Amino acid sequence: MAKKSWIARNEKRKETVDKYAEKRRELKEAGDYEGLQKLPRNASPTRVRNRCGITGRSRGYIGKYGVSRIKFRELALAGKIPGVRKASW
């Protein structure tokens, strides 16, 4: 389980990205890179980290399912993810 502070910090970044998304788009279209630099650092979407929706783990994230590799395996073996099953040949 990730630290609560890391998860909270990432959520705050997501809010900041949403808040400044329109302004960033306008500044980019206008080519005003000095104006872009004056925005907060966390307004950039690249600052947001993909995290597991259950545990908050940042590494081994599977984007299609929104969970880490560990939780994905647990859920798949338990039959909780439709259309996914363990390979056997």
N, CA, C and O atoms as CSV, one atom per row, in Angstrom:
chain,resi,resn,atom,element,x,y,z
A,1,MET,N,N,0.846,-1.181,0.000
A,1,MET,CA,C,0.000,0.000,0.000
A,1,MET,C,C,0.885,1.235,0.000
A,1,MET,O,O,1.815,1.342,0.799
A,2,ALA,N,N,0.594,2.162,-0.894
A,2,ALA,CA,C,1.349,3.404,-0.962
A,2,ALA,C,C,0.996,4.298,0.229
A,2,ALA,O,O,-0.076,4.179,0.823
A,3,LYS,N,N,1.920,5.189,0.558
A,3,LYS,CA,C,1.649,6.126,1.645
A,3,LYS,C,C,0.474,7.017,1.267
A,3,LYS,O,O,0.321,7.410,0.110
A,4,LYS,N,N,-0.340,7.325,2.243
A,4,LYS,CA,C,-1.524,8.164,2.001
A,4,LYS,C,C,-1.120,9.537,1.465
A,4,LYS,O,O,-1.842,10.134,0.666
A,5,SER,N,N,0.034,10.032,1.906
A,5,SER,CA,C,0.471,11.358,1.464
A,5,SER,C,C,0.813,11.365,-0.023
A,5,SER,O,O,0.572,12.358,-0.709
A,6,TRP,N,N,1.380,10.252,-0.529
A,6,TRP,CA,C,1.707,10.178,-1.958
A,6,TRP,C,C,0.437,10.145,-2.797
A,6,TRP,O,O,0.347,10.790,-3.841
A,7,ILE,N,N,-0.540,9.384,-2.320
A,7,ILE,CA,C,-1.804,9.280,-3.041
A,7,ILE,C,C,-2.511,10.635,-3.040
A,7,ILE,O,O,-3.038,11.068,-4.065
A,8,ALA,N,N,-2.517,11.292,-1.894
A,8,ALA,CA,C,-3.169,12.604,-1.775
A,8,ALA,C,C,-2.471,13.636,-2.650
A,8,ALA,O,O,-3.132,14.457,-3.285
A,9,ARG,N,N,-1.157,13.602,-2.689
A,9,ARG,CA,C,-0.391,14.549,-3.510
A,9,ARG,C,C,-0.718,14.355,-4.989
A,9,ARG,O,O,-0.855,15.324,-5.737
A,10,ASN,N,N,-0.842,13.095,-5.400
A,10,ASN,CA,C,-1.173,12.808,-6.787
A,10,ASN,C,C,-2.585,13.275,-7.126
A,10,ASN,O,O,-2.826,13.777,-8.224
A,11,GLU,N,N,-3.513,13.113,-6.195
A,11,GLU,CA,C,-4.884,13.580,-6.417
A,11,GLU,C,C,-4.921,15.098,-6.550
A,11,GLU,O,O,-5.665,15.640,-7.366
A,12,LYS,N,N,-4.120,15.769,-5.752
A,12,LYS,CA,C,-4.041,17.226,-5.824
A,12,LYS,C,C,-3.486,17.667,-7.178
A,12,LYS,O,O,-3.938,18.658,-7.753
A,13,ARG,N,N,-2.508,16.925,-7.675
A,13,ARG,CA,C,-1.960,17.224,-9.003
A,13,ARG,C,C,-3.025,17.060,-10.079
A,13,ARG,O,O,-3.112,17.879,-10.994
A,14,LYS,N,N,-3.841,16.003,-9.977
A,14,LYS,CA,C,-4.908,15.783,-10.956
A,14,LYS,C,C,-5.872,16.963,-10.977
A,14,LYS,O,O,-6.300,17.405,-12.043
A,15,GLU,N,N,-6.211,17.471,-9.794
A,15,GLU,CA,C,-7.106,18.624,-9.704
A,15,GLU,C,C,-6.474,19.853,-10.356
A,15,GLU,O,O,-7.151,20.602,-11.062
A,16,THR,N,N,-5.183,20.059,-10.121
A,16,THR,CA,C,-4.484,21.206,-10.694
A,16,THR,C,C,-4.437,21.099,-12.215
A,16,THR,O,O,-4.620,22.097,-12.912
A,17,VAL,N,N,-4.194,19.902,-12.731
A,17,VAL,CA,C,-4.169,19.687,-14.184
A,17,VAL,C,C,-5.527,20.026,-14.776
A,17,VAL,O,O,-5.602,20.697,-15.806
A,18,ASP,N,N,-6.601,19.571,-14.141
A,18,ASP,CA,C,-7.952,19.858,-14.635
A,18,ASP,C,C,-8.255,21.351,-14.600
A,18,ASP,O,O,-8.891,21.893,-15.504
A,19,LYS,N,N,-7.788,22.002,-13.540
A,19,LYS,CA,C,-8.053,23.431,-13.366
A,19,LYS,C,C,-7.402,24.264,-14.475
A,19,LYS,O,O,-8.007,25.211,-14.978
A,20,TYR,N,N,-6.178,23.912,-14.854
A,20,TYR,CA,C,-5.419,24.712,-15.813
A,20,TYR,C,C,-5.429,24.144,-17.235
A,20,TYR,O,O,-4.735,24.678,-18.101
A,21,ALA,N,N,-6.185,23.092,-17.502
A,21,ALA,CA,C,-6.159,22.433,-18.810
A,21,ALA,C,C,-6.527,23.392,-19.943
A,21,ALA,O,O,-5.839,23.452,-20.962
A,22,GLU,N,N,-7.604,24.130,-19.760
A,22,GLU,CA,C,-8.069,25.047,-20.820
A,22,GLU,C,C,-7.051,26.167,-21.055
A,22,GLU,O,O,-6.756,26.514,-22.198
A,23,LYS,N,N,-6.524,26.720,-19.978
A,23,LYS,CA,C,-5.553,27.804,-20.099
A,23,LYS,C,C,-4.274,27.323,-20.779
A,23,LYS,O,O,-3.699,28.038,-21.599
A,24,ARG,N,N,-3.824,26.104,-20.437
A,24,ARG,CA,C,-2.636,25.526,-21.064
A,24,ARG,C,C,-2.847,25.354,-22.560
A,24,ARG,O,O,-1.962,25.651,-23.362
A,25,ARG,N,N,-4.046,24.866,-22.930
A,25,ARG,CA,C,-4.344,24.655,-24.344
A,25,ARG,C,C,-4.303,25.968,-25.115
A,25,ARG,O,O,-3.742,26.038,-26.209
A,26,GLU,N,N,-4.901,27.011,-24.538
A,26,GLU,CA,C,-4.915,28.317,-25.190
A,26,GLU,C,C,-3.495,28.877,-25.352
A,26,GLU,O,O,-3.145,29.396,-26.412
A,27,LEU,N,N,-2.690,28.769,-24.303
A,27,LEU,CA,C,-1.321,29.276,-24.359
A,27,LEU,C,C,-0.485,28.515,-25.379
A,27,LEU,O,O,0.341,29.110,-26.070
A,28,LYS,N,N,-0.691,27.210,-25.479
A,28,LYS,CA,C,0.060,26.411,-26.451
A,28,LYS,C,C,-0.325,26.782,-27.879
A,28,LYS,O,O,0.536,26.892,-28.752
A,29,GLU,N,N,-1.632,26.974,-28.114
A,29,GLU,CA,C,-2.086,27.349,-29.457
A,29,GLU,C,C,-1.538,28.707,-29.857
A,29,GLU,O,O,-1.206,28.930,-31.021
A,30,ALA,N,N,-1.441,29.621,-28.889
A,30,ALA,CA,C,-0.923,30.957,-29.161
A,30,ALA,C,C,0.603,30.964,-29.266
A,30,ALA,O,O,1.185,31.931,-29.756
A,31,GLY,N,N,1.245,29.903,-28.812
A,31,GLY,CA,C,2.706,29.837,-28.839
A,31,GLY,C,C,3.355,30.656,-27.733
A,31,GLY,O,O,4.528,31.017,-27.829
A,32,ASP,N,N,2.604,30.946,-26.699
A,32,ASP,CA,C,3.114,31.758,-25.584
A,32,ASP,C,C,3.772,30.847,-24.549
A,32,ASP,O,O,3.145,30.446,-23.568
A,33,TYR,N,N,5.043,30.531,-24.782
A,33,TYR,CA,C,5.743,29.606,-23.894
A,33,TYR,C,C,6.185,30.279,-22.597
A,33,TYR,O,O,6.392,29.604,-21.589
A,34,GLU,N,N,6.330,31.580,-22.617
A,34,GLU,CA,C,6.637,32.297,-21.381
A,34,GLU,C,C,5.441,32.256,-20.436
A,34,GLU,O,O,5.599,32.128,-19.222
A,35,GLY,N,N,4.257,32.365,-20.999
A,35,GLY,CA,C,3.038,32.267,-20.193
A,35,GLY,C,C,2.871,30.873,-19.611
A,35,GLY,O,O,2.405,30.712,-18.483
A,36,LEU,N,N,3.258,29.862,-20.393
A,36,LEU,CA,C,3.189,28.482,-19.901
A,36,LEU,C,C,4.118,28.272,-18.717
A,36,LEU,O,O,3.784,27.549,-17.778
A,37,GLN,N,N,5.280,28.901,-18.761
A,37,GLN,CA,C,6.245,28.748,-17.676
A,37,GLN,C,C,5.752,29.385,-16.381
A,37,GLN,O,O,6.171,28.992,-15.292
A,38,LYS,N,N,4.865,30.364,-16.500
A,38,LYS,CA,C,4.364,31.050,-15.306
A,38,LYS,C,C,3.269,30.257,-14.592
A,38,LYS,O,O,2.920,30.557,-13.450
A,39,LEU,N,N,2.730,29.246,-15.273
A,39,LEU,CA,C,1.732,28.388,-14.629
A,39,LEU,C,C,2.423,27.502,-13.590
A,39,LEU,O,O,3.636,27.304,-13.662
A,40,PRO,N,N,1.677,26.973,-12.636
A,40,PRO,CA,C,2.285,26.067,-11.643
A,40,PRO,C,C,2.865,24.825,-12.316
A,40,PRO,O,O,2.360,24.372,-13.343
A,41,ARG,N,N,3.922,24.283,-11.730
A,41,ARG,CA,C,4.543,23.074,-12.281
A,41,ARG,C,C,3.561,21.927,-12.362
A,41,ARG,O,O,3.547,21.179,-13.340
A,42,ASN,N,N,2.746,21.790,-11.341
A,42,ASN,CA,C,1.822,20.664,-11.292
A,42,ASN,C,C,0.636,20.818,-12.239
A,42,ASN,O,O,-0.255,19.969,-12.250
A,43,ALA,N,N,0.611,21.879,-13.027
A,43,ALA,CA,C,-0.448,22.048,-14.019
A,43,ALA,C,C,-0.157,21.222,-15.270
A,43,ALA,O,O,-1.023,21.080,-16.133
A,44,SER,N,N,1.041,20.683,-15.371
A,44,SER,CA,C,1.415,19.857,-16.514
A,44,SER,C,C,0.928,18.427,-16.311
A,44,SER,O,O,1.154,17.849,-15.247
A,45,PRO,N,N,0.260,17.840,-17.315
A,45,PRO,CA,C,-0.260,16.478,-17.162
A,45,PRO,C,C,0.825,15.426,-16.960
A,45,PRO,O,O,0.541,14.345,-16.443
A,46,THR,N,N,2.051,15.716,-17.355
A,46,THR,CA,C,3.115,14.727,-17.187
A,46,THR,C,C,3.527,14.567,-15.735
A,46,THR,O,O,4.227,13.614,-15.394
A,47,ARG,N,N,3.105,15.482,-14.877
A,47,ARG,CA,C,3.444,15.380,-13.453
A,47,ARG,C,C,2.547,14.390,-12.704
A,47,ARG,O,O,2.863,13.982,-11.586
A,48,VAL,N,N,1.432,14.008,-13.322
A,48,VAL,CA,C,0.514,13.065,-12.685
A,48,VAL,C,C,1.045,11.649,-12.884
A,48,VAL,O,O,1.456,11.278,-13.984
A,49,ARG,N,N,1.033,10.873,-11.820
A,49,ARG,CA,C,1.549,9.510,-11.836
A,49,ARG,C,C,0.383,8.531,-11.893
A,49,ARG,O,O,-0.587,8.672,-11.149
A,50,ASN,N,N,0.477,7.536,-12.780
A,50,ASN,CA,C,-0.553,6.494,-12.812
A,50,ASN,C,C,-0.403,5.617,-11.579
A,50,ASN,O,O,0.685,5.118,-11.291
A,51,ARG,N,N,-1.493,5.432,-10.858
A,51,ARG,CA,C,-1.461,4.626,-9.640
A,51,ARG,C,C,-2.602,3.626,-9.638
A,51,ARG,O,O,-3.660,3.858,-10.223
A,52,CYS,N,N,-2.365,2.513,-8.968
A,52,CYS,CA,C,-3.370,1.466,-8.819
A,52,CYS,C,C,-4.583,2.050,-8.078
A,52,CYS,O,O,-4.434,2.751,-7.077
A,53,GLY,N,N,-5.769,1.751,-8.584
A,53,GLY,CA,C,-6.979,2.265,-7.965
A,53,GLY,C,C,-7.291,1.640,-6.620
A,53,GLY,O,O,-8.068,2.199,-5.847
A,54,ILE,N,N,-6.700,0.491,-6.328
A,54,ILE,CA,C,-6.993,-0.206,-5.076
A,54,ILE,C,C,-5.927,0.070,-4.021
A,54,ILE,O,O,-6.239,0.449,-2.892
A,55,THR,N,N,-4.665,-0.124,-4.402
A,55,THR,CA,C,-3.579,-0.012,-3.416
A,55,THR,C,C,-2.807,1.291,-3.503
A,55,THR,O,O,-2.166,1.688,-2.530
A,56,GLY,N,N,-2.852,1.966,-4.643
A,56,GLY,CA,C,-2.080,3.191,-4.815
A,56,GLY,C,C,-0.675,2.937,-5.311
A,56,GLY,O,O,0.120,3.870,-5.426
A,57,ARG,N,N,-0.350,1.671,-5.611
A,57,ARG,CA,C,0.984,1.323,-6.097
A,57,ARG,C,C,1.234,2.004,-7.444
A,57,ARG,O,O,0.357,2.031,-8.307
A,58,SER,N,N,2.451,2.559,-7.614
A,58,SER,CA,C,2.746,3.309,-8.831
A,58,SER,C,C,3.449,2.470,-9.895
A,58,SER,O,O,3.346,2.764,-11.086
A,59,ARG,N,N,4.146,1.448,-9.480
A,59,ARG,CA,C,4.873,0.626,-10.452
A,59,ARG,C,C,4.048,-0.587,-10.853
A,59,ARG,O,O,3.238,-1.087,-10.072
A,60,GLY,N,N,4.262,-1.054,-12.077
A,60,GLY,CA,C,3.528,-2.215,-12.556
A,60,GLY,C,C,2.062,-1.911,-12.805
A,60,GLY,O,O,1.202,-2.771,-12.614
A,61,TYR,N,N,1.780,-0.690,-13.230
A,61,TYR,CA,C,0.404,-0.236,-13.454
A,61,TYR,C,C,-0.079,-0.724,-14.819
A,61,TYR,O,O,0.613,-0.539,-15.821
A,62,ILE,N,N,-1.254,-1.344,-14.868
A,62,ILE,CA,C,-1.853,-1.788,-16.119
A,62,ILE,C,C,-2.989,-0.818,-16.433
A,62,ILE,O,O,-4.048,-0.858,-15.806
A,63,GLY,N,N,-2.754,0.043,-17.399
A,63,GLY,CA,C,-3.666,1.138,-17.693
A,63,GLY,C,C,-5.052,0.716,-18.114
A,63,GLY,O,O,-6.031,1.364,-17.743
A,64,LYS,N,N,-5.164,-0.364,-18.884
A,64,LYS,CA,C,-6.456,-0.807,-19.378
A,64,LYS,C,C,-7.412,-1.164,-18.234
A,64,LYS,O,O,-8.625,-0.990,-18.346
A,65,TYR,N,N,-6.849,-1.660,-17.148
A,65,TYR,CA,C,-7.663,-2.092,-16.012
A,65,TYR,C,C,-7.571,-1.147,-14.821
A,65,TYR,O,O,-8.394,-1.227,-13.910
A,66,GLY,N,N,-6.590,-0.259,-14.810
A,66,GLY,CA,C,-6.475,0.733,-13.739
A,66,GLY,C,C,-5.965,0.177,-12.424
A,66,GLY,O,O,-6.177,0.780,-11.372
A,67,VAL,N,N,-5.288,-0.982,-12.471
A,67,VAL,CA,C,-4.748,-1.589,-11.262
A,67,VAL,C,C,-3.299,-2.020,-11.503
A,67,VAL,O,O,-2.829,-2.059,-12.641
A,68,SER,N,N,-2.606,-2.339,-10.416
A,68,SER,CA,C,-1.233,-2.810,-10.529
A,68,SER,C,C,-1.222,-4.281,-10.943
A,68,SER,O,O,-2.249,-4.958,-10.895
A,69,ARG,N,N,-0.062,-4.760,-11.346
A,69,ARG,CA,C,0.074,-6.147,-11.811
A,69,ARG,C,C,-0.301,-7.142,-10.718
A,69,ARG,O,O,-0.850,-8.205,-11.008
A,70,ILE,N,N,-0.011,-6.806,-9.481
A,70,ILE,CA,C,-0.279,-7.709,-8.369
A,70,ILE,C,C,-1.786,-7.847,-8.146
A,70,ILE,O,O,-2.305,-8.959,-8.052
A,71,LYS,N,N,-2.477,-6.721,-8.062
A,71,LYS,CA,C,-3.929,-6.746,-7.869
A,71,LYS,C,C,-4.628,-7.323,-9.096
A,71,LYS,O,O,-5.645,-8.005,-8.973
A,72,PHE,N,N,-4.078,-7.047,-10.282
A,72,PHE,CA,C,-4.662,-7.604,-11.507
A,72,PHE,C,C,-4.657,-9.127,-11.445
A,72,PHE,O,O,-5.652,-9.770,-11.781
A,73,ARG,N,N,-3.541,-9.699,-11.019
A,73,ARG,CA,C,-3.422,-11.151,-10.927
A,73,ARG,C,C,-4.404,-11.712,-9.904
A,73,ARG,O,O,-5.066,-12.720,-10.153
A,74,GLU,N,N,-4.492,-11.050,-8.755
A,74,GLU,CA,C,-5.426,-11.513,-7.719
A,74,GLU,C,C,-6.870,-11.479,-8.219
A,74,GLU,O,O,-7.626,-12.432,-8.028
A,75,LEU,N,N,-7.242,-10.372,-8.859
A,75,LEU,CA,C,-8.614,-10.228,-9.349
A,75,LEU,C,C,-8.911,-11.208,-10.480
A,75,LEU,O,O,-10.010,-11.757,-10.558
A,76,ALA,N,N,-7.919,-11.429,-11.364
A,76,ALA,CA,C,-8.111,-12.349,-12.483
A,76,ALA,C,C,-8.282,-13.782,-11.982
A,76,ALA,O,O,-9.140,-14.515,-12.474
A,77,LEU,N,N,-7.479,-14.175,-11.019
A,77,LEU,CA,C,-7.583,-15.542,-10.484
A,77,LEU,C,C,-8.890,-15.748,-9.717
A,77,LEU,O,O,-9.419,-16.857,-9.657
A,78,ALA,N,N,-9.398,-14.666,-9.135
A,78,ALA,CA,C,-10.665,-14.763,-8.407
A,78,ALA,C,C,-11.872,-14.686,-9.347
A,78,ALA,O,O,-13.012,-14.863,-8.918
A,79,GLY,N,N,-11.609,-14.419,-10.648
A,79,GLY,CA,C,-12.695,-14.338,-11.625
A,79,GLY,C,C,-13.454,-13.032,-11.586
A,79,GLY,O,O,-14.596,-12.969,-12.042
A,80,LYS,N,N,-12.838,-11.978,-11.045
A,80,LYS,CA,C,-13.516,-10.688,-10.912
A,80,LYS,C,C,-13.379,-9.809,-12.156
A,80,LYS,O,O,-14.096,-8.817,-12.287
A,81,ILE,N,N,-12.461,-10.161,-13.077
A,81,ILE,CA,C,-12.277,-9.376,-14.294
A,81,ILE,C,C,-12.874,-10.172,-15.455
A,81,ILE,O,O,-12.365,-11.244,-15.782
A,82,PRO,N,N,-13.935,-9.675,-16.080
A,82,PRO,CA,C,-14.588,-10.420,-17.154
A,82,PRO,C,C,-13.660,-10.605,-18.358
A,82,PRO,O,O,-12.960,-9.678,-18.764
A,83,GLY,N,N,-13.668,-11.798,-18.913
A,83,GLY,CA,C,-12.898,-12.089,-20.115
A,83,GLY,C,C,-11.430,-12.378,-19.869
A,83,GLY,O,O,-10.678,-12.565,-20.825
A,84,VAL,N,N,-11.005,-12.421,-18.634
A,84,VAL,CA,C,-9.601,-12.690,-18.321
A,84,VAL,C,C,-9.524,-13.981,-17.534
A,84,VAL,O,O,-10.238,-14.178,-16.551
A,85,ARG,N,N,-8.636,-14.862,-17.989
A,85,ARG,CA,C,-8.402,-16.087,-17.237
A,85,ARG,C,C,-6.961,-16.512,-17.421
A,85,ARG,O,O,-6.278,-16.072,-18.346
A,86,LYS,N,N,-6.514,-17.368,-16.535
A,86,LYS,CA,C,-5.128,-17.802,-16.544
A,86,LYS,C,C,-4.863,-18.655,-17.779
A,86,LYS,O,O,-5.647,-19.539,-18.125
A,87,ALA,N,N,-3.744,-18.370,-18.434
A,87,ALA,CA,C,-3.385,-19.134,-19.630
A,87,ALA,C,C,-2.940,-20.542,-19.255
A,87,ALA,O,O,-2.297,-20.754,-18.227
A,88,SER,N,N,-3.287,-21.479,-20.091
A,88,SER,CA,C,-2.900,-22.876,-19.854
A,88,SER,C,C,-2.767,-23.564,-21.195
A,88,SER,O,O,-3.719,-23.586,-21.976
A,89,TRP,N,N,-1.588,-24.134,-21.481
A,89,TRP,CA,C,-1.408,-24.841,-22.748
A,89,TRP,C,C,-0.512,-26.025,-22.594
A,89,TRP,O,O,-0.254,-26.735,-23.565
